[in-house]
Amino acid sequence: MKHSRIFPAVLAAALAVLLSGCFFKSVDELYALPKQSEGYYDLQSKIDTLMADGTEYAAPTSGANQQSVQLADLDGDGEDEAIVFLKSTSEKPLKAFIFDRVNNSFQNVAVIEGDGTSFENVEYAQVDGEPGMEIIIGRKVSDQVLRSMSVYALRDNHVVELMSENYTEYVITDLDADKKSDIFLLRFDAEQRSGVAEYYRYVGGQIEREPEALMSSGVESIKRIVAGRVTEDTPAVFVASTYGKDSIITDIFALRNGTFTNISNESATGISAQTIRNYFVYAADIDADGVIELPQPKQLPQAQSADGEDPYWIINWYNLTPSGRQKRKMTTYHNFSAGWYVILPEEWISSLTISRSTEKSGVRGLTFSRRNGEGQTPDEIFTIYAFSGDDRNKVAVEDGRFILGEKGDVTYAASLGTGGWADDLTRDELIRMFNFIHIDWNSGET
């Protein structure tokens, strides 16, 4: 949805300063544009004039666009405008100056002014269906949670405010699939442990607010919010929140028969999921089919040889349809600390157990086995090992092992067991079952 381009000169200027050995430049000078062409020189001169009274650069503090000077085609003429983010000491200190380029000269055609202590994020999206991108600006209003978001359009060199609301979190999405960007906004009250979702879309010449939908009651904090699809043809927003001491709950917001609703509230089984040894597991497109799956962790019975080990967990992944029905997609074992996971065949699930392997040649791995009857030794299916060091690839293929993959300075290898399920499993199949975890899946919470 974002069609902005980051001003390349900003980064080039910072690198040029550092590489030249001038380490005593001010922060403002580091953000300054290099005077490399007549047009850029003109723009730099205009910015210098604006900053003569003590005004400073005010780059957005989060999001994809964190530059003080950015480019986007706001008026739809095929040429980018320059947007300069500054902070002054005036009554409305946060200012976004819009410069239009005419030949080799930049003219300040409009300015967006607002309250707040900083620009939090800036996005560009096609909201009203007219030529040009709208600019969505989030501002931090105070040292508290309160933040303000506004949507602006540039029309005939005048800024028109399309909407302005306070928010806790928001994302740009397209829930009605009309090729125009919509605004999904959350307001969350941590003290009341409650929140509402609001949906705004451009209809009939203005942005309209649809009836709000409630988040699950009792949530403590919002952990992750992502736009995706709940089914192939149903866009949705997934909001993961902490719930109790060791659980998360995922609310899914989408349009059902044209009505904005929390479709997860009507799921008969609910979608609260426990953590796995302090790892939160979030919704993800686990099978790369373009649809977001939800995780449902399940603790495995411990193997007899696993005395003293923490329990092991597998994850059942499923879709939730707009009607609230669950559709199972796959099951995995995720090793979050090592950054890999294994896709597990469905027929294994009821009898699978996991444990640390016995030491062989100074190496221990993680063994996946099939449980047998009471008091009987499990049948090893395969074991996964991790090797580091300069000779790791050589050691990884000793004693009948084969390499699964490499990540950083670690090589992962496996060995196959004998009998039963192991005889039905080939090396190539296990290599396909083995995958590395995408960093978004555990949100860095390791």
C-alpha positions in Angstrom: 0.0 0.0 0.0 3.0 2.3 0.5 4.2 4.0 -2.6 6.6 6.6 -1.1 10.3 6.7 -2.0 12.9 7.6 0.7 15.0 10.6 -0.2 18.3 9.0 -1.2 20.4 12.1 -0.5 19.7 12.0 3.3 21.5 8.7 3.7 24.2 9.6 1.2 24.9 12.8 3.1 25.3 11.0 6.4 27.7 8.5 4.9 29.7 11.2 3.1 30.2 13.0 6.4 31.3 9.9 8.3 33.6 8.7 5.5 35.2 12.1 5.3 36.3 11.9 8.9 34.2 14.8 10.0 32.9 13.2 13.2 32.0 16.5 15.0 29.0 17.4 12.8 25.7 18.1 14.6 22.8 15.8 14.2 21.0 18.4 12.1 24.0 18.6 9.8 24.0 14.8 9.4 20.4 15.1 8.1 21.3 17.9 5.7 21.0 17.3 2.0 24.2 17.1 -0.1 24.6 20.1 -2.4 25.1 17.9 -5.4 22.7 19.5 -8.0 21.0 22.8 -8.6 17.6 21.5 -7.6 18.8 19.9 -4.4 20.9 23.0 -3.6 17.7 25.0 -4.0 15.8 22.7 -1.7 18.5 22.8 0.9 18.5 26.6 0.8 14.8 26.6 1.4 15.1 24.3 4.4 18.0 26.3 5.8 15.8 29.4 5.7 13.0 27.5 7.6 15.5 26.4 10.2 17.1 29.9 10.8 14.8 30.5 13.8 15.9 27.4 15.7 13.5 25.0 14.0 15.0 21.5 13.9 14.6 18.4 11.8 12.0 16.0 13.3 12.3 12.6 11.7 9.5 10.1 12.4 10.6 7.8 15.2 9.1 4.5 14.0 7.7 2.9 10.9 9.2 2.4 7.5 9.7 6.1 6.7 12.1 7.5 9.3 13.7 10.3 7.3 13.5 14.0 7.8 13.1 14.5 4.1 10.9 12.2 2.0 9.5 12.0 -1.5 6.0 11.1 -2.6 3.7 12.1 -5.4 1.0 13.8 -3.4 -0.8 15.6 -6.3 -0.8 12.9 -8.9 1.2 14.8 -11.5 3.7 12.0 -11.9 6.5 13.9 -10.1 7.3 13.6 -6.4 6.9 16.3 -3.9 9.5 16.7 -1.2 8.1 16.5 2.4 10.3 18.0 5.1 9.5 17.2 8.8 10.5 19.9 11.2 9.8 20.9 14.8 9.6 24.5 16.0 8.8 26.3 19.2 5.5 27.7 17.9 2.0 26.9 19.2 1.7 23.9 16.8 5.3 22.7 16.8 5.2 19.7 14.5 5.3 20.8 10.8 5.5 19.0 7.5 6.4 21.3 4.7 5.5 20.2 1.2 7.7 21.4 -1.6 6.7 21.1 -5.3 9.4 21.0 -7.9 9.2 23.4 -10.8 12.1 22.9 -13.2 15.2 23.1 -10.9 13.5 25.1 -8.2 11.4 23.9 -5.2 8.5 25.9 -4.0 6.8 25.5 -0.6 3.2 25.0 -1.6 1.7 23.8 1.7 2.4 23.1 5.3 0.8 20.6 7.7 0.9 21.8 11.3 0.0 19.9 14.4 0.3 19.5 18.1 2.6 16.9 19.8 6.1 16.1 21.0 7.2 14.2 17.9 6.2 12.6 14.6 5.7 8.9 15.4 5.2 7.5 11.9 4.4 8.6 8.4 2.8 6.6 5.6 1.6 7.3 2.1 -1.4 5.5 0.6 -4.2 5.8 -2.0 -7.2 6.6 0.2 -9.6 8.7 -1.8 -9.2 7.1 -5.2 -8.1 10.4 -6.8 -4.7 10.9 -8.4 -1.9 11.3 -5.9 -1.1 9.7 -2.5 -2.6 10.7 0.8 -0.2 11.3 3.7 -1.0 9.6 7.0 0.8 11.1 10.0 0.9 9.8 13.5 2.0 12.1 16.3 3.0 11.5 19.9 0.9 14.0 21.8 2.3 13.5 25.3 4.5 11.4 27.4 1.5 9.2 28.1 0.0 6.7 25.7 -2.1 9.2 23.8 -1.3 9.5 20.1 -3.0 11.3 17.2 -3.3 10.2 13.6 -4.5 12.4 10.7 -5.0 11.8 7.0 -4.3 14.6 4.5 -4.7 15.1 0.8 -3.0 17.7 -1.3 -5.5 19.3 -3.7 -4.6 22.3 -5.9 -1.6 23.0 -3.6 -3.8 23.1 -0.5 -3.8 20.5 2.3 -7.2 19.0 3.1 -7.6 17.0 6.3 -9.7 14.0 5.6 -9.8 12.6 9.2 -8.1 13.0 12.6 -8.4 10.6 15.5 -6.6 9.5 18.7 -5.3 5.9 18.6 -3.3 3.3 20.4 -2.4 1.4 17.2 -3.4 1.6 13.6 -2.6 -0.1 10.3 -3.3 0.7 6.7 -5.3 -2.0 5.0 -8.0 -2.7 2.4 -10.7 -4.7 4.1 -13.4 -4.0 1.4 -11.0 -4.9 -1.4 -11.9 -1.8 -3.5 -8.3 -1.0 -4.3 -8.4 2.0 -1.9 -6.6 2.0 1.4 -8.6 1.9 4.6 -7.7 2.8 8.2 -7.9 0.2 10.9 -7.6 1.8 14.3 -7.4 0.5 17.9 -8.2 2.3 21.1 -7.1 0.3 24.1 -7.5 1.0 27.8 -5.0 -0.9 29.8 -6.6 -0.1 33.2 -10.0 -1.3 32.1 -8.4 -4.2 30.1 -10.8 -3.4 27.2 -10.5 -2.0 23.7 -12.4 -1.2 20.5 -11.5 -1.5 16.9 -12.6 1.2 14.4 -12.7 1.0 10.7 -12.6 4.0 8.4 -13.0 4.0 4.6 -13.5 6.6 1.9 -17.1 6.6 0.7 -19.1 9.3 -1.1 -16.4 12.0 -1.1 -15.4 11.6 2.6 -13.9 9.1 5.1 -16.6 7.4 7.0 -16.4 5.5 10.3 -18.1 2.1 10.4 -19.7 0.9 13.7 -16.9 -0.2 16.1 -16.1 -3.8 17.0 -15.0 -4.9 20.5 -11.7 -6.6 21.3 -11.8 -9.6 23.5 -12.4 -8.6 27.1 -9.7 -9.0 29.7 -6.7 -8.5 27.4 -3.7 -6.8 29.1 -1.6 -5.3 26.3 -1.4 -5.4 22.5 1.6 -7.3 21.4 1.3 -7.5 17.6 -1.0 -6.3 14.8 -0.8 -7.4 11.2 -3.0 -7.1 8.1 -3.5 -10.2 6.0 -6.2 -12.6 4.8 -8.4 -14.9 6.9 -9.4 -16.8 3.7 -8.3 -16.4 0.1 -10.9 -13.7 -0.6 -11.4 -12.2 2.9 -8.9 -9.5 4.0 -8.6 -9.2 7.8 -6.5 -7.6 10.6 -5.1 -9.9 13.3 -4.5 -8.4 16.7 -2.5 -10.5 19.2 -2.8 -9.4 22.9 -1.5 -10.8 26.2 -4.2 -12.5 28.2 -3.5 -13.7 31.7 0.0 -14.8 32.9 1.0 -17.0 30.1 -1.4 -16.7 27.3 -2.2 -14.6 24.2 -5.4 -14.2 22.4 -5.9 -13.2 18.8 -8.8 -11.0 17.7 -9.6 -11.1 14.0 -11.4 -8.2 12.4 -13.0 -8.4 8.9 -16.1 -7.5 7.0 -18.9 -10.1 7.1 -21.7 -9.4 4.6 -20.4 -5.8 4.5 -20.4 -5.3 8.3 -17.2 -4.7 10.2 -16.9 -7.3 13.0 -14.6 -9.3 15.3 -15.1 -12.7 13.7 -13.1 -14.5 16.4 -15.6 -13.6 19.1 -18.0 -16.0 17.6 -15.6 -18.9 17.5 -17.0 -21.7 19.6 -13.6 -22.9 20.8 -12.0 -19.5 21.2 -8.4 -18.8 20.1 -6.5 -18.2 23.3 -3.1 -20.0 23.2 -0.6 -20.7 25.9 3.0 -19.6 25.6 5.6 -22.2 24.9 8.4 -21.9 27.5 8.1 -18.1 27.5 7.7 -17.8 23.7 4.6 -16.1 22.4 3.5 -17.7 19.2 1.7 -15.4 16.7 -0.5 -15.8 13.7 1.5 -16.3 10.5 1.2 -17.6 7.0 2.9 -20.8 7.9 2.3 -22.6 4.6 2.9 -19.6 2.3 -0.6 -19.8 0.8 -1.4 -16.1 1.3 -3.7 -16.8 4.2 -2.8 -16.2 7.9 -2.9 -19.2 10.1 -3.6 -19.2 13.8 -1.4 -21.2 16.3 -2.8 -23.7 18.9 0.1 -25.1 21.0 -0.2 -28.6 22.4 2.1 -30.1 25.0 3.5 -33.6 24.1 3.7 -36.4 26.6 7.3 -36.7 27.9 9.5 -39.6 26.9 10.6 -41.9 29.6 14.2 -40.8 28.9 13.3 -37.1 29.3 13.4 -37.0 33.1 14.3 -33.4 34.2 13.6 -31.9 30.8 11.1 -29.2 30.2 8.0 -30.4 28.3 8.0 -30.2 24.5 5.3 -28.6 22.5 3.9 -28.9 19.0 1.8 -26.3 17.3 -1.5 -27.0 15.4 -2.0 -24.3 12.8 -5.5 -23.5 11.5 -7.6 -20.9 9.7 -10.7 -19.3 11.1 -13.3 -18.6 8.5 -15.5 -15.5 8.5 -18.3 -17.7 10.0 -16.0 -18.7 12.9 -15.3 -22.3 11.7 -11.8 -23.7 12.2 -9.9 -25.4 9.4 -6.7 -27.2 10.3 -3.7 -26.6 8.0 -0.6 -28.2 9.5 1.3 -29.1 12.6 4.9 -28.1 13.5 7.5 -28.3 16.1 9.2 -24.9 16.6 12.6 -24.6 18.3 12.4 -20.8 18.9 15.8 -20.5 20.6 17.6 -22.1 17.7 15.4 -20.4 15.1 14.1 -23.5 13.2 11.0 -25.6 12.9 9.9 -28.9 11.4 6.6 -29.7 9.7 5.1 -32.9 11.1 3.0 -35.4 9.3 -0.6 -35.6 10.7 -0.3 -39.3 11.4 2.6 -38.8 13.8 0.8 -36.4 16.1 -1.0 -38.8 18.4 2.2 -40.9 19.2 5.0 -38.4 18.9 7.5 -37.6 21.6 10.6 -35.4 21.7 13.7 -35.7 23.9 17.4 -34.8 24.1 19.4 -37.6 22.4 22.2 -39.6 24.2 25.7 -38.3 23.6 27.4 -39.7 20.5 31.0 -38.7 19.7 30.6 -35.7 22.0 27.4 -34.5 20.3 23.8 -34.4 21.5 20.8 -33.6 19.4 17.0 -33.4 19.6 15.3 -36.7 18.9 11.8 -37.2 17.5 10.4 -40.6 18.3 7.3 -42.7 18.1 5.9 -43.8 21.5 5.2 -47.5 22.1 3.4 -49.2 24.9 3.9 -48.6 28.6 7.5 -49.4 29.6 8.7 -49.9 26.0 11.5 -47.9 24.4 10.3 -45.3 21.8 11.3 -45.8 18.1 13.6 -43.1 16.9 12.4 -41.4 13.8 15.2 -38.7 13.4 17.5 -36.6 15.4 18.5 -33.0 14.6 22.0 -31.6 15.6 23.6 -28.2 15.6 27.3 -27.7 14.8 29.5 -24.6 15.0 33.2 -23.9 14.5 35.4 -23.8 11.5 35.1 -27.5 10.7 31.3 -27.7 11.4 30.3 -28.9 7.9 32.8 -31.7 8.0 31.7 -32.9 11.5 28.0 -32.5 10.5 28.2 -35.3 7.9 30.1 -37.8 10.1 28.4 -40.9 11.7 25.8 -41.1 9.0 24.4 -37.6 9.4 23.4 -35.2 6.6 23.1 -31.5 6.4 19.7 -29.9 6.7 20.7 -26.2 6.3 23.0 -23.4 7.5 22.1 -20.3 9.4 24.8 -17.8 10.3 27.7 -19.7 11.7 25.7 -22.8 12.6 25.2 -25.9 10.5 22.1 -28.1 11.2 22.3 -31.8 10.4 20.2 -34.9 11.0 20.3 -38.6 11.3 17.5 -41.1 10.6 16.4 -43.8 12.9 15.5 -47.4 11.9 12.3 -49.2 11.6 8.6 -48.0 11.5 8.2 -44.4 10.6 11.9 -43.9 10.1 12.0 -46.4 7.2 9.2 -44.4 5.5 11.2 -41.1 5.7 13.9 -40.2 3.2 16.6 -37.6 3.6 15.1 -35.4 1.0 11.7 -35.4 2.7 13.3 -34.5 6.1 15.2 -31.6 4.4 11.9 -30.3 3.0 10.3 -30.6 6.5 13.0 -28.6 8.1 12.6 -24.7 7.9 14.1 -21.6 9.5 11.8 -19.4 11.6 10.9 -16.0 10.2 11.8 -13.4 12.7 8.2 -11.9 12.8 6.8 -15.1 14.2 8.1 -14.6 17.7 8.3 -10.9 17.5 11.8 -10.9 18.9 10.6 -12.1 22.3 13.3 -14.6 23.0 
